Amino acid sequence: MTMETRQAHVMEDRTITAVWLTLLALTGVLVAVSRISPAWAVAAMLTITPLKAGLVLYYFMHLKYEGLLLKGMVSIVLGVLILFIGMMFLDLAFR
């Protein structure tokens, strides 16, 4: 593959730094909430952790630059994962 045919996705340092600081802040929120109570910690992990994973996928793994098909496949897989986790909690709740 020659240099002319390769397409590079270069993000600005400002964007990378902003995403990194956001990830650090969200991690700080998770740590702070985990010290409040276990119930709040689980709720925070189930809401904040997917947000952090989405940021990593979108910016650092360059999903932002991929086509609609790949984005759709990732969305379907994550939707199925959320469905299975929800079914697990329903199973635990009604035992």
C-alpha positions, 0 to 999 in steps of 0.5 A, a space after each residue: 500500500 503506497 502513501 497515496 492510497 492510505 487514508 490517515 485519520 489524525 485527530 487534533 491534540 485538543 480533541 484527544 486531551 478533552 476526551 482523556 480528561 472526560 474519561 478521567 473525570 468519569 472515573 473520578 465520579 465512579 470512585 466517589 460514588 462507590 464510596 457512598 453505597 454499593 447500590 449507588 456504585 452498581 447504578 453508576 457503573 451500569 450508566 457511566 461505564 458504557 458511556 466511557 466505553 463509547 468514548 473510547 470506541 468512538 474516538 480512540 478506536 476511530 469508529 467515528 470514521 467508519 462506515 454506517 455498516 460497521 457502526 450498525 453492527 457495533 450498535 446491534 452487538 451492544 444492544 444485544 449485550 444490554 438486553 442480556 444484562 437486563 434479562 439477567 437482572 430480571 432473573 435475579 429480581 424474581 428469584 
